[in-house]
Amino acid sequence: YQYVVVDDCWFNPNRDSSGNLQGNPSRFPSGMKALGDYLHAKGLKFGLYSDAGSLTCFGRPGSAGHEFQDALQYARWGVDYFKYDWCYTGTRNAEAAYTIMAKALRESGRDIVFSLCDWGGSKPGRWARPVGHLWRTTGDIWDAWKGKKEWSHGMLDIVDMNAELWSESAPNGWNDPDMLEVGNGGMTTTEYESHFSLWAMLAAPLIAGNDLTKMDADTLRILTNKDVIAVDQDPLGKQGDRLYQSGDLDVWTKPLSNGRMAVGLFNRSWSVRDVSINLAKI
C-alpha cells in the first residue's frame, strides 16, 4: 500500500479570486501542499479527488472548464494519484471529458496516476487504456455480501459484474471494482476473506476503505496477507476469469508469471460444500 487518497469534501466550497481550488481550511489548515509534503516524507504517495462535472458528488467545485488550471494546481501540490468522478456532468461525453483531463495532467509536468470513475456507464474498458491507468467498472460498492442500495452494490454483485471483463484489463490499464470494504463491519470475517481473495483474482487495485486507526487483528491479517497480495500483484498482470460456475460453487483461474496459475474455489452458499477441480481443464 503506497497511496493515501483523499476523496470528496477536501475542498474549500469556493475557488480563490484567481479561480484556483483551495483546501478546506478547517480540515487541512496547513494546506494541501503541506499534506503532500508530509505524506512524501513518510515514503507514501499523495492522492486527491475531483469531478468532471460542475460540482463534485457532495457539491464542491468540479473541474469542468478548469481542467488545465486544476492539473497545474495538483502538480504544484505534489499529487501522485488523481481520482476523477462523474457527478453533475449533464450531457458531457465521458471519453471526451476524461481525455481532456488526461491531457491536462500530462502537460502539468508531473507523473500522476489517473483513476477514471464514471461507474462503468460508458464501458471504459473499451476506450480508456490510452487515457487513464484504472477505471471503475460499476457503481459504488457498499459493505454487504450482496444486494443493491441506491446506486451501490454488494460485494458479490460487483464480482459478477466484473467476471466477464477480464480481456479489458492489463498492465497500465486496470479494471477497478472499487475499494475494499474489509473491516468496516457489514460482513463476516469469512466473507471479508472471500472479498479480498476475489479482488486479488480480479487483479484489482487494492485500496483499503476502512479506518486504519481502528483495525482488529482479522482485518490487519486479511489486508496484509502476502500470498494473496502476490496473486493480485503478479507481474504478468492478467485479470482472473471464472472458469465455470455450478450452482453456488465457482472456480476461478488467474494466469501468473513463469507459467503458473492461481486457482480460486469459491463457495457462494450459506453452508459448507465440497468442490472438485479438473486439473487438466485448468
C-alpha positions in Angstrom: 0.0 0.0 0.0 1.6 3.2 -1.2 -1.0 5.8 -1.9 -3.1 7.8 0.6 -6.0 9.1 -1.4 -8.3 11.9 0.0 -11.7 11.6 -1.5 -14.5 14.2 -1.9 -15.0 17.1 0.6 -11.3 18.1 0.9 -12.2 21.3 -0.9 -13.0 24.8 0.2 -16.5 25.3 -1.2 -15.3 28.2 -3.3 -12.3 28.8 -5.6 -10.0 31.7 -4.9 -10.1 35.0 -6.7 -7.9 33.5 -9.5 -10.2 30.5 -9.9 -7.8 28.1 -8.2 -9.0 25.2 -6.0 -8.4 25.6 -2.3 -8.3 23.1 0.6 -10.8 23.2 3.3 -9.1 25.3 6.0 -10.8 23.7 8.9 -9.8 20.2 7.8 -6.4 21.0 6.3 -5.3 24.2 8.0 -1.7 23.8 6.6 -2.9 23.5 3.1 -2.8 20.6 0.5 0.8 21.0 -0.4 1.8 20.6 3.2 -0.3 17.4 3.3 1.5 16.1 0.2 4.9 17.0 1.7 4.0 15.2 4.9 3.0 12.0 3.1 6.1 12.1 0.9 8.3 12.4 4.0 6.7 9.2 5.2 7.6 7.4 2.0 4.0 7.5 0.8 2.3 8.9 -2.2 -0.5 11.5 -2.3 -3.8 11.1 -4.0 -6.7 13.6 -4.5 -10.2 13.6 -5.9 -12.2 15.8 -8.2 -15.1 15.5 -10.6 -15.6 16.0 -14.4 -18.8 18.0 -13.7 -19.6 21.5 -12.5 -19.7 20.1 -8.9 -18.4 17.1 -7.1 -20.8 14.5 -5.8 -21.0 16.4 -2.5 -21.3 19.8 -4.0 -17.7 21.1 -4.0 -16.3 22.8 -7.2 -15.8 20.4 -10.1 -13.1 20.7 -12.8 -15.3 21.1 -15.8 -13.8 24.0 -17.7 -10.9 24.2 -15.3 -9.0 21.1 -16.3 -5.7 22.6 -17.2 -5.7 25.1 -14.3 -6.6 22.3 -11.8 -4.0 19.9 -13.1 -1.3 22.5 -12.6 -2.5 23.1 -9.1 -2.3 19.3 -8.4 1.2 19.2 -9.7 2.2 22.1 -7.5 0.8 20.3 -4.5 2.8 17.2 -5.3 -0.2 15.0 -6.2 0.7 11.5 -7.4 -2.7 9.9 -7.9 -5.9 11.6 -9.1 -9.5 10.1 -9.0 -12.0 11.8 -11.3 -15.7 11.3 -10.6 -18.8 11.7 -12.8 -21.4 13.7 -10.9 -23.1 16.8 -12.3 -21.8 16.1 -15.8 -25.0 16.7 -17.7 -24.6 15.7 -21.3 -20.8 15.5 -21.3 -19.3 12.6 -23.2 -17.2 10.5 -20.8 -14.4 9.6 -23.3 -14.0 13.3 -24.3 -14.1 14.6 -20.8 -11.6 12.2 -19.4 -9.3 12.7 -22.4 -9.2 16.4 -21.8 -8.2 15.9 -18.1 -5.6 13.2 -19.2 -4.0 15.8 -21.5 -4.0 18.4 -18.7 -2.4 16.0 -16.3 0.3 15.0 -18.8 1.0 18.7 -19.5 1.3 19.5 -15.8 4.9 18.3 -15.7 4.3 15.7 -13.0 3.6 11.9 -13.3 0.2 11.4 -11.9 -1.8 8.1 -11.9 -5.2 8.8 -13.4 -8.2 7.0 -12.0 -11.4 7.3 -14.1 -14.7 6.9 -12.2 -17.8 7.1 -14.4 -19.1 3.9 -12.6 -18.7 1.9 -15.8 -21.5 3.7 -17.6 -19.6 4.4 -20.8 -17.9 0.9 -20.9 -14.5 2.5 -20.2 -12.6 -0.8 -20.6 -13.2 -0.4 -24.4 -11.6 3.0 -24.8 -9.8 4.1 -21.6 -6.5 2.4 -22.0 -4.7 5.3 -23.7 -6.4 7.8 -21.4 -6.0 6.6 -17.8 -4.4 3.9 -15.7 -7.5 2.4 -13.9 -11.2 2.8 -14.4 -14.2 2.0 -12.3 -16.3 -0.8 -13.8 -19.5 -0.5 -11.7 -21.4 1.8 -9.3 -20.1 2.1 -5.8 -19.5 -0.8 -3.5 -21.2 -1.0 -0.1 -20.3 -3.1 2.8 -22.6 -6.0 2.2 -22.3 -9.5 0.9 -24.9 -8.8 -1.9 -27.8 -6.6 -2.7 -28.4 -3.1 -4.1 -28.6 0.1 -2.0 -29.4 3.2 -4.1 -26.5 3.4 -6.6 -24.3 1.0 -4.6 -23.9 -2.8 -5.0 -22.9 -5.6 -2.6 -19.6 -7.3 -3.0 -21.0 -10.4 -4.7 -22.9 -8.4 -7.3 -19.7 -6.4 -8.1 -17.8 -9.7 -8.6 -20.4 -10.9 -11.0 -20.4 -7.6 -13.0 -16.6 -7.9 -13.4 -16.4 -11.6 -14.2 -16.6 -11.1 -18.0 -14.3 -8.0 -18.2 -11.0 -9.9 -17.9 -10.0 -9.1 -21.5 -10.2 -5.3 -20.8 -7.6 -5.3 -18.0 -3.8 -5.5 -18.4 -0.7 -3.7 -17.1 -1.0 0.1 -17.0 -4.8 -0.1 -17.6 -6.8 -1.9 -14.9 -10.4 -2.7 -14.2 -11.3 -1.1 -10.8 -14.2 -2.8 -9.0 -14.0 -0.1 -6.3 -12.3 0.0 -2.9 -12.1 -2.8 -0.3 -14.7 -2.9 2.5 -12.6 -5.2 4.6 -13.0 -4.3 8.3 -16.0 -2.0 8.0 -18.4 -4.3 9.9 -21.0 -5.2 7.3 -19.7 -8.7 6.5 -18.2 -11.6 8.5 -14.5 -12.4 8.7 -15.0 -15.3 6.2 -16.9 -13.0 3.8 -14.1 -10.4 4.0 -11.5 -13.2 3.3 -13.6 -14.0 0.2 -13.8 -10.3 -0.8 -10.0 -9.8 -0.5 -9.3 -13.1 -2.4 -11.7 -12.3 -5.2 -10.2 -8.8 -5.7 -6.8 -10.4 -6.0 -8.1 -12.8 -8.6 -9.6 -9.8 -10.5 -6.1 -8.1 -10.5 -7.9 -5.2 -8.9 -6.2 -2.2 -7.4 -6.2 -2.9 -3.6 -7.5 0.2 -1.9 -8.2 -0.1 1.8 -11.5 1.6 2.6 -11.5 1.0 6.3 -10.4 3.1 9.3 -6.8 2.2 9.6 -6.6 3.5 13.2 -9.2 1.0 14.4 -8.3 -2.3 12.7 -8.8 -5.5 14.6 -6.4 -8.4 14.2 -8.5 -10.2 11.5 -8.7 -7.0 9.3 -4.9 -6.5 9.5 -4.3 -10.2 8.8 -6.5 -10.1 5.7 -5.2 -6.8 4.3 -1.6 -7.9 4.7 -1.8 -11.5 3.5 1.3 -11.6 1.4 0.4 -14.7 -0.6 -3.0 -13.2 -1.7 -1.4 -9.9 -2.4 1.2 -11.7 -4.5 -1.6 -13.1 -6.7 -3.0 -9.6 -7.2 0.3 -8.0 -7.9 1.8 -10.7 -10.1 3.8 -9.0 -12.9 2.0 -10.8 -15.7 -0.9 -8.5 -14.8 -3.7 -10.8 -16.0 -7.2 -10.5 -14.6 -8.7 -13.8 -13.5 -11.6 -15.4 -15.2 -14.5 -17.5 -13.8 -13.7 -20.9 -15.4 -17.1 -22.4 -14.5 -20.0 -22.0 -12.2 -22.1 -24.8 -10.8 -24.9 -23.6 -8.6 -23.3 -21.9 -5.7 -19.8 -23.0 -6.5 -17.4 -21.0 -8.6 -13.9 -22.0 -9.9 -11.7 -19.0 -10.9 -8.3 -19.1 -12.6 -5.7 -16.4 -13.0 -2.6 -16.9 -15.1 0.6 -15.9 -13.3 4.1 -15.2 -14.5 6.5 -18.1 -15.2 3.7 -20.3 -16.4 2.0 -20.6 -13.0 -1.7 -20.5 -12.4 -3.7 -19.3 -9.4 -7.0 -21.2 -8.7 -9.8 -19.8 -6.6 -12.5 -22.1 -5.2 -15.5 -20.0 -4.1 -18.5 -21.2 -2.2 -21.3 -18.7 -2.5 -23.8 -20.6 -0.4 -24.6 -20.4 3.4 -23.3 -23.9 4.2 -20.2 -26.0 4.0 -19.7 -27.5 0.5 -17.3 -29.8 -1.3 -15.9 -28.6 -4.6 -13.7 -30.5 -7.0 -11.5 -29.3 -9.9 -10.3 -30.9 -13.1 -6.6 -30.0 -13.3 -6.5 -31.0 -17.0 -9.3 -28.5 -17.7 -7.4 -25.8 -15.9 
